[in-house]
Amino acid sequence: MDGSAAGNEVVVTPEPAGTLALGDAPRMDCRNVNVFYSGKQAIFDVSLPIPDRSVTALIGPSGCGKSTFLRCLNRMNDTIEGCRVEGEIIMDGKDINSPVIDPVLLRSRVGMVFQKPNPFPKTIYENIAYGPRIHGLAQGREDLDEIVEKCLKRAGLWEEVKDRLTVPGTSLSGGQQQRLCIARAIAVRPEVILMDEPCSALDPIATARIEELIDDLRKRYCIVIVTHSMQQAARVSQRAAFFHLGKLVEMGDTDQIFTSPRDRRTEDYITGRFG
Amino acid sequence: MFSQLGHLPMDFLLIVAAVILASLGFIAGRLKAETFAFAGEERTHSRPNSHGYYVLMWALVPAVTILLAYVAFAEPLSKAWLRRELPAGFSVLSRGELASYLDAVARAAHIKGLVTGEHVFDTVTTRYDEILGTVNLATLGLVAVLSGVSLAWARARLGPRFRARVHVESGLEWFLFLCAALAIATTVGIVASLVFESMRFFAVVPATDFLFGTEWNAQTNAAFGALPLFFGTFMISFFAMLVAAPVGLYAAIYLSEYAGAKVRAVVKPILEVLAGIPTVVYGFFALLVIAPAVRAGALWLNTSLVEWGLAHGPVFAAQPTSALAAGLVMGIMVIPFVSSLSDDVISAVPQSLRDGAYAVGATKSEAVRQIVLPAALPGIIAALLLAVSRAIGETMIVVMAAGHRARISPDPTSDLTTITVQIVALLTGESEFDSPKTLSAFALGLVLFLVTLVFNLVALGVVRRFREKYE
């Protein structure tokens, strides 16, 4: 452990010349992001590049700001009264917080899956069709049917629900509901999918299915996942970022973070000494 | 001195007696408990206060029972006693005549020192007063003896192992149960009296004539066809909901989805104050502001339509009181019922659903219209139904602003009358309680009760199903 990491200042480790290349440019590049809730600072100066077609895991103890940071990426924090975001989050060369960006369009490009499955109180079909419909992504009924089928297949739910697309989405089991929510998210053809502890309300078997799904989705999408489970982060992610008290302590390849963390706090956390 | 005591208001005396007995009981119980509570090695089962409350409870039970019995039976008992002492000359009176004579005697006896100058009546009244005094004194004695015995018995049971606390807890449960039962019993009683009187009415007027007849002239006992009243009630409630449903709903959507915390903190209480305004004040407003405005508008339309060549004569009745005026003001009155309840159900839709909608790129209004409102729809329907039943039962506004003429007219500017207005008209002023005229008011009341009951039950059922869905 080197001396500079022992202090309390933010330590952003230099990009390692590791196995996983970032490609030409990160899909989303966060620079010096600060978040305030009614004047109280929750995120301190976080800079984090997010590579495309891979899974980035945000880990850290409860209340460390990882969910808050995740919600910055599709401006979901706009819906919270008294919340203010500073700094730049660059996507395709533009800051998503700039006034020229329409948050509604942004959210159709950066989808989100929540902690608790939240299917709409509509049929399974309508849950998926809702997004494409409001964005005019389908030409007609057949086109829409196709989108629904494709998304359900991609979410690994098609075989289970293909005969009952007209039953309410809320009648599915917890794990099925969460896969429905993932299908709903990919139906609007996002480029990035944010997942806020997507398995915390699920049993181990349902969790395993979601994890498989995430690994599969990685081939097409840029995925950012917040998770409490160290094992899950190790299993599904290629990149990991450790948050503590609103600060980004360390980031790097998942293998490196878990086998040879540079910061003492990261090591303490992943070995279970606190958090 | 005791004869004077017998002439004090008895209800008051009995309540004082109950309070004194309760205090005595508590003190007696507690004092005895203290003698063993801190004395022996053994720990007592209950705290001294529990022992006190236990004795208090048993001192109160006979006193309260006798108080209730007194309220119910003292007067009939005294009258029965008096009747046996009446001179033989009274036997020429029929049962009914005798009953009303005794009623008059009882009323006179309540006004102390009333002398009519009619010798027989005054003598009978004086005797009745004496009898009542005796009954009162006997009641007081009975309270003292029974409560005293009960108190002493309860006190004798106390001891270190006596489970006073358990008894007090179950006594409290009984008391609470009786309070709940009282509310239910009152409802049952009201319904029973409505049904009973309505049956007397339907014995005179066939139910089909009442329900389907189109002519209403109850004041002269001439015609009892209630259809015009149902029509008037329906029409005015319809106008009321035409105002209240959209305005109330949009207000609720604004409050729950768009208004910031500061705006909401100011607007919501103000909107709810609207519900606290006495309806008679709305009545003024309807009578003085809205009704003349409706009339002026109707008159203007009448002349304009002729000018434009669309009509050859006046189209609207343009009465000084009108269904439209009453309906509009009633609509304003029920806005808070719609908005407040709808606001609650809309706010109860989980935030996660809104988040889900935003996360697929829905705009605010899309999320509200397509996700939040459909989820809250059952609750909103319930709110509307409750508002309707409120509008149907509303009385004061229609009494002041709708008029008294029973008729079926589609013209909103003509005057109409409603079920509630007629009930008021039939039961105020001089009325004997066995003419069809007064009895018809009960039949109307029964219809009103049943209709609002159905609306409320449906609304409650809908709300309950909605609650199950979101915990």
Interface residues (C-beta under 8 A of the other chain):
Chain A: N74 M76 T79 E81 V104 L105 L106 R107 S108 G111 M112 V113 F114 K116 N118 P119 F120 P121 K122 Y130 G131 I134 H135 T170 C181 R184 A185 A187 V188
Chain B: G260 A261 P350 S352 L353 R354 D355 G356 A357 Y358 A359 V360 G361 A362 T363 E366 Q370 I371 P374 A375 K469
